[in-house]
Amino acid sequence: MIRVTWVRPIRLGVAAFVVIIATIPVATSLLGEPNKPYPNELPGFKLFAGARWNVLRPFISTQGEAFALLGPPKPVLYDVDDDWQMIIMYIGEGSCTDKPWPSVLKGRISDIQLMPRHRISFSTVRFPGVFTRSEGGITHHAVDSVLSYTDAYGLKYEVWGDSSEDGSIHKGDLKAIVYGPSRKLYLSMTGCEP
């Protein structure tokens, strides 16, 4: 969608100028289809499109917009339904290669995380080739190994890499589904590779 605004010609001597300002909405050019920013959601987990909060976009929407839509979290989580809880992370100070991020990003949504209330095993899930796998860790937690499967649109599935000693977490259980900015949007807004 292109929005064009016409400004009347300005006469400077014999020259006349017509200024055309074309704005391509960020959601269209940087996130993919505006109504389907996460096209690679797995079958059975297509949660974004039908969600009441699907108008919130990482790196675009602000904390004020999230609070206006959902109210404040209690104390940090939102109860989505009987199966899911949600936490919204916000951008503070950021930098890469000693270059600070633009101040306009401060207070915008960094990502939206859905955490299952009950165990969901992903041990048999085979992620399509559009996802890249990485391994990371969490300190001060019963399990410190997390496998992440991320696509170019900012969709990430986090899966526990080990089981907890008390048996509450099993290797291969879904930890969270994270809706973040696309790689393209992250790069254009921060000047950094994600």
LUMMI-713863 format. One record per atom (N, C-alpha, C): residue in one letter; z, x, y. Coordinates in steps of 0.001 Angstrom, whole numbers, padded with zeros to 6 digits, always signed. Example, Ala and Ser with C-alpha at 12.3 -4.5 7.8 and 13.67 -1.06 7.14 Angstrom:
A+007800+013190-005690 A+007800+012300-004500 A+007800+013200-003300 S+007080+012850-002250 S+007140+013670-001060 S+007870+012900+000030 
***
This chain:
M+000000+000852-001154 M+000000+000000+000000 M+000000+000904+001225 I-000931+000689+002154 I-000998+001479+003377 I-000783+000538+004549 R+000129+000936+005421 R+000408+000160+006621 R-000252+000904+007778 V-001092+000237+008543 V-001796+000866+009660 V-001353+000202+010950 T-000972+001020+011912 T-000568+000519+013217 T-001560+001050+014245 W-002097+000158+015014 W-003047+000567+016046 W-002329+000656+017383 V-002632+001705+018105 V-002105+001873+019453 V-003312+001847+020375 R-003181+001154+021489 R-004312+001025+022415 R-004833+002391+022846 P-006126+002483+023129 P-006681+003762+023589 P-005993+004229+024871 I-005763+005522+024933 I-005170+006136+026131 I-006286+006907+026812 R-006506+006634+028092 R-007586+007312+028814 R-007037+008541+029517 L-007571+009674+029155 L-007227+010944+029786 L-008536+011532+030294 G-008821+011368+031604 G-010103+011793+032139 G-011189+010964+031486 V-012173+011619+030856 V-013260+010908+030217 V-013015+010691+028719 A-011973+011293+028197 A-011729+011186+026750 A-010825+009989+026450 A-011118+009326+025389 A-010278+008218+024952 A-009812+008538+023533 F-008571+008246+023284 F-008018+008532+021967 F-007479+007255+021347 V-007710+007124+020113 V-007124+006032+019357 V-006198+006687+018338 V-004968+006265+018376 V-003997+006838+017469 V-003805+005880+016295 I-003981+006387+015143 I-003759+005596+013938 I-002605+006241+013183 I-001626+005434+012935 I-000490+005925+012177 I-000532+005234+010821 A-000707+006010+009778 A-000734+005448+008418 A+000523+005883+007697 T+001202+004924+007159 T+002421+005211+006414 T+002219+004757+004989 I+002407+005658+004079 I+002366+005298+002670 I+003807+005279+002205 P+004298+004148+001784 P+005694+004080+001368 P+006028+005107+000301 V+007186+005715+000459 V+007636+006760-000455 V+007680+006256-001881 A+008130+005023-002087 A+008249+004497-003450 A+006899+004471-004155 T+005818+004236-003416 T+004506+004176-004035 T+003958+005557-004325 S+004046+006468-003368 S+003404+007759-003538 S+004218+008744-004354 L+005525+008622-004350 L+006346+009637-004995 L+007067+009158-006243 L+007191+007882-006444 L+007947+007386-007589 L+007083+006741-008652 G+005802+006560-008395 G+004972+005822-009344 G+004849+004390-008857 E+004640+003476-009759 E+004528+002077-009378 E+005837+001610-008755 P+005790+000911-007606 P+007019+000499-006928 P+007936-000365-007785 N+007374-001228-008618 N+008199-002124-009420 N+008507-001565-010809 K+007982-000390-011121 K+008232+000227-012413 K+008361+001743-012245 P+009429+002184-011562 P+009556+003617-011300 P+009939+004445-012525 Y+010368+003795-013612 Y+010763+004506-014828 Y+009948+003977-016015 P+008671+004351-016091 P+007777+003783-017105 P+008063+004245-018543 N+008899+005264-018710 N+009135+005804-020046 N+010458+005377-020671 E+011047+004286-020161 E+012283+003810-020796 E+011991+003506-022266 L+012930+003869-023117 L+012750+003688-024551 L+012838+002210-024936 P+012130+001805-025985 P+012236+000421-026471 P+013699+000098-026793 G+014113-001093-026392 G+015500-001495-026596 G+016421-001033-025479 F+015914-000172-024588 F+016718+000344-023478 F+015947+000268-022168 K+015143-000755-022005 K+014408-000981-020755 K+015320-001774-019837 L+016267-001072-019223 L+017346-001716-018479 L+017086-001794-016980 F+016265-000905-016442 F+016100-000822-014997 F+015364-002025-014408 A+014205-002350-014968 A+013344-003384-014376 A+014041-004728-014202 G+014847-005148-015160 G+015499-006445-015079 G+016867-006431-014427 A+017294-005268-013974 A+018636-005146-013402 A+018694-005689-011976 R+019833-006233-011630 R+020046-006750-010273 R+020024-005613-009251 W+020339-004415-009691 W+020414-003248-008814 W+019125-002430-008795 N+018026-002981-009338 N+016791-002201-009455 N+016101-001901-008119 V+016603-002450-007033 V+016050-002125-005716 V+016608-000804-005189 L+017673-000307-005810 L+018261+000961-005388 L+017425+002116-005934 R+017080+003064-005061 R+016239+004189-005457 R+016917+005510-005081 P+017073+006412-006067 P+017627+007726-005770 P+016821+008458-004697 F+017546+009114-003802 F+017025+009888-002672 F+016445+008995-001573 I+016377+007686-001785 I+015840+006758-000788 I+016947+005834-000286 S+017632+005152-001206 S+018671+004181-000843 S+019964+004892-000454 T+020726+004239+000417 T+021973+004815+000932 T+023194+004185+000260 Q+024328+004808+000472 Q+025588+004266-000031 Q+025838+002891+000580 G+025521+002715+001850 G+025682+001416+002509 G+024856+000329+001844 E+023633+000657+001441 E+022778-000319+000760 E+023341-000666-000619 A+023879+000343-001315 A+024479+000082-002633 A+025704-000813-002496 F+026561-000532-001505 F+027764-001346-001293 F+027401-002765-000870 A+026349-002907-000041 A+025922-004247+000390 A+025437-005068-000801 L+024797-004424-001752 L+024268-005123-002918 L+025340-005375-003980 L+026177-004352-004243 L+027103-004411-005375 L+028574-004501-004993 G+028883-004285-003708 G+030280-004174-003307 G+030777-002782-003665 P+032012-002471-003314 P+032539-001152-003675 P+032879-001092-005160 P+032758+000085-005775 P+033112+000203-007193 P+034616+000088-007394 K+035026-000179-008627 K+036447-000362-008936 K+036867+000569-010049 P+037625+001599-009908 P+037762+002409-008700 P+036522+003247-008428 V+035834+003727-009484 V+034577+004439-009238 V+033426+003855-010049 L+033725+002955-010972 L+032715+002372-011853 L+032407+000927-011483 Y+031177+000525-011764 Y+030794-000885-011684 Y+030715-001423-013106 D+031182-002628-013315 D+031010-003298-014594 D+029673-004017-014557 V+028710-003530-015330 V+027383-004138-015344 V+027409-005395-016212 D+027923-005248-017427 D+028079-006370-018354 D+029018-005925-019464 D+029058-006656-020558 D+029963-006310-021663 D+029577-005021-022374 D+028342-004553-022156 D+027854-003377-022877 D+027769-002103-022042 W+027728-002240-020719 W+027470-001083-019868 W+028397-001026-018658 Q+028712+000212-018258 Q+029359+000496-016973 Q+028425+001410-016200 M+028549+001389-014884 M+027645+002161-014043 M+028439+002941-013008 I+027973+004155-012757 I+028501+004938-011651 I+027308+005387-010818 I+027466+005318-009512 I+026409+005760-008604 I+026896+007030-007929 M+026112+008075-008043 M+026435+009357-007427 M+025679+009464-006102 Y+026325+010105-005131 Y+025732+010234-003796 Y+025552+011702-003427 I+024599+011955-002560 I+024289+013314-002130 I+025235+013726-001013 G+025788+014914-001151 G+026595+015521-000097 G+025793+016673+000494 E+026399+017838+000539 E+025691+019031+001002 E+024896+019583-000171 G+023722+020055+000063 G+022916+020649-000991 G+022079+021777-000434 S+021696+022685-001296 S+020841+023786-000877 S+020139+024367-002090 C+019094+025102-001829 C+018426+025874-002871 C+017835+027108-002210 T+017875+028191-002926 T+017416+029484-002413 T+017900+029725-000974 D+019191+029451-000772 D+019864+029662+000522 D+019288+028832+001662 K+018556+027778+001334 K+018004+026875+002351 K+018687+025520+002196 P+019397+025041+003235 P+020084+023741+003102 P+019084+022589+002997 W+019501+021571+002238 W+018691+020368+002150 W+018684+019673+003499 P+017676+018846+003775 P+017659+018085+005024 P+018904+017196+005140 S+019481+017136+006325 S+020700+016349+006525 S+020471+014856+006299 V+019234+014403+006377 V+018927+012987+006165 V+019268+012546+004740 L+019358+013482+003788 L+019689+013127+002409 L+021168+012810+002220 K+022020+013300+003091 K+023461+013098+002934 K+023790+011602+002958 G+024526+011157+001930 G+024907+009754+001828 G+023912+008886+001073 R+022790+009470+000677 R+021822+008710-000125 R+022205+008808-001607 I+021665+007913-002389 I+021951+007917-003825 I+021311+009143-004465 S+022114+009871-005232 S+021621+011006-006005 S+021065+010509-007333 D+021860+009723-008047 D+021405+009119-009292 D+022294+007941-009657 I+021805+007132-010578 I+022518+005959-011096 I+022710+006193-012583 Q+023961+006167-013032 Q+024262+006458-014431 Q+024826+005222-015120 L+024227+004883-016257 L+024740+003800-017093 L+025419+004420-018308 M+026667+004053-018536 M+027415+004550-019695 M+027721+003383-020617 P+027437+003553-021911 P+027714+002455-022841 P+029214+002261-023039 R+029641+001015-023147 R+031053+000707-023424 R+031372+000890-024899 H+030352+000822-025751 H+030524+000945-027196 H+029608+002066-027689 R+029918+002584-028851 R+029089+003646-029413 R+027658+003167-029643 I+026712+003994-029223 I+025297+003763-029517 I+024771+005076-030084 S+024381+005068-031327 S+023876+006283-031955 S+022416+006507-031579 F+022136+007707-031102 F+020768+008134-030821 F+020347+009213-031818 S+021114+009358-032888 S+020857+010451-033833 S+019498+010337-034523 T+018938+009145-034611 T+017628+008981-035243 T+016501+008763-034231 V+016833+008781-032935 V+015814+008560-031904 V+014911+009787-031809 R+013622+009563-031813 R+012635+010625-031610 R+012021+010399-030234 F+012316+011299-029319 F+011837+011139-027954 F+010358+011496-027862 P+009583+010688-027133 P+008162+010990-026942 P+007980+012330-026216 G+006781+012863-026296 G+006457+014154-025697 G+006606+014230-024185 V+006735+013080-023501 V+006894+013101-022038 V+008301+013553-021635 F+009214+013640-022608 F+010583+014070-022325 F+010752+015549-022657 T+011479+016249-021797 T+011844+017638-022050 T+013304+017689-022442 R+013607+018479-023448 R+014984+018594-023932 R+015643+019833-023339 S+016900+019651-022904 S+017702+020782-022444 S+019119+020585-022956 E+019868+021653-022983 E+021243+021581-023464 E+022165+022097-022381 G+023270+021394-022188 G+024248+021793-021184 G+025650+021556-021701 G+026601+021772-020832 G+027983+021595-021234 G+028800+020884-020175 I+029941+020393-020612 I+030901+019730-019732 I+032242+020424-019948 T+032879+020830-018887 T+034192+021441-019042 T+035277+020377-018973 H+036408+020656-019565 H+037569+019765-019550 H+037267+018396-020150 H+036529+018380-021235 H+036191+017128-021905 H+036352+017333-023404 A+036558+016248-024139 A+036745+016324-025591 A+035537+016945-026292 V+034355+016755-025732 V+033126+017362-026250 V+032457+018062-025085 D+032079+019314-025302 D+031488+020036-024173 D+029981+020226-024282 S+029359+019736-025337 S+027924+019919-025527 S+027183+018607-025287 V+026191+018656-024392 V+025373+017482-024079 V+023905+017883-024137 L+023113+017083-024838 L+021665+017269-024867 L+021053+016282-023880 S+020142+016768-023058 S+019481+015913-022069 S+017997+015839-022366 Y+017469+014628-022292 Y+016044+014378-022478 Y+015545+013750-021181 T+014713+014488-020430 T+014324+014089-019078 T+012805+013999-018957 D+012330+012975-018220 D+010895+012873-017948 D+010614+013203-016483 A+009355+013212-016101 A+008955+013573-014734 A+009335+012521-013701 Y+009668+011297-014148 Y+009999+010212-013226 Y+011490+010160-012892 G+012285+011069-013455 G+013716+011100-013155 G+014575+010352-014147 L+013991+009873-015240 L+014754+009195-016281 L+015324+010239-017228 K+016629+010130-017506 K+017274+011090-018399 K+018202+010359-019358 Y+018099+010714-020626 Y+019022+010240-021648 Y+019927+011408-022008 E+021244+011215-021852 E+022210+012247-022217 E+022859+011852-023537 V+022841+012777-024495 V+023333+012527-025848 V+024362+013595-026183 W+025483+013171-026767 W+026521+014129-027144 W+025982+015093-028198 G+026222+016402-027980 G+025737+017435-028884 G+026697+017768-030008 D+027936+017321-029913 D+028963+017563-030929 D+029839+016324-031057 S+030692+016332-032068 S+031677+015261-032254 S+033020+015713-031705 S+033832+014757-031266 S+035177+015086-030794 S+036123+015214-031989 E+037179+015961-031813 E+038155+016147-032897 E+038832+014839-033283 D+039046+013952-032299 D+039737+012692-032600 D+038813+011610-033164 G+037509+011905-033258 G+036569+010955-033843 G+036070+009883-032898 S+036456+009914-031630 S+036020+008885-030677 S+034577+009086-030229 I+034078+010317-030333 I+032694+010626-029965 I+032037+011264-031180 H+030846+010789-031494 H+030096+011347-032626 H+028862+012072-032113 K+028549+013172-032766 K+027325+013907-032437 K+026144+012941-032525 G+025300+012936-031487 G+024142+012052-031455 G+024384+010731-030760 D+025637+010465-030338 D+025921+009238-029585 D+025348+009351-028171 L+024909+008229-027633 L+024443+008184-026250 L+025628+008343-025312 K+025550+009316-024420 K+026577+009510-023386 K+026244+008664-022169 A+024983+008749-021699 A+024586+008021-020488 A+023069+007952-020378 I+022609+006951-019653 I+021226+006872-019205 I+021287+007102-017697 V+020524+008076-017224 V+020579+008457-015812 V+019228+008169-015162 Y+019274+007425-014053 Y+018085+007130-013260 Y+018163+007979-011996 G+017349+009029-011944 G+017365+009939-010804 G+016037+009940-010079 P+015877+010865-009134 P+014601+010962-008417 P+013540+011603-009304 S+012293+011239-009084 S+011204+011888-009811 S+011154+013359-009398 R+010540+014171-010225 R+010391+015601-009881 R+009639+015757-008572 K+008610+014947-008410 K+007781+015014-007199 K+008601+014663-005954 L+009403+013605-006033 L+010222+013198-004904 L+011295+014262-004609 Y+011941+014772-005651 Y+012957+015809-005475 Y+012374+017007-004741 L+011215+017470-005193 L+010564+018613-004565 L+010183+018325-003110 S+009620+017146-002860 S+009178+016833-001493 S+010364+016653-000528 M+011483+016151-001023 M+012642+015901-000146 M+013521+017125+000040 T+013583+018005-000966 T+014501+019153-000880 T+013782+020486-000687 G+012518+020527-001057 G+011790+021801-001031 G+012133+022673-002237 C+012858+022118-003208 C+013308+022865-004381 C+012710+022287-005647 E+012566+023118-006647 E+012213+022639-007988 E+013464+022034-008605 P+013344+020895-009285 P+014535+020302-009911 P+015045+021143-011084 
***
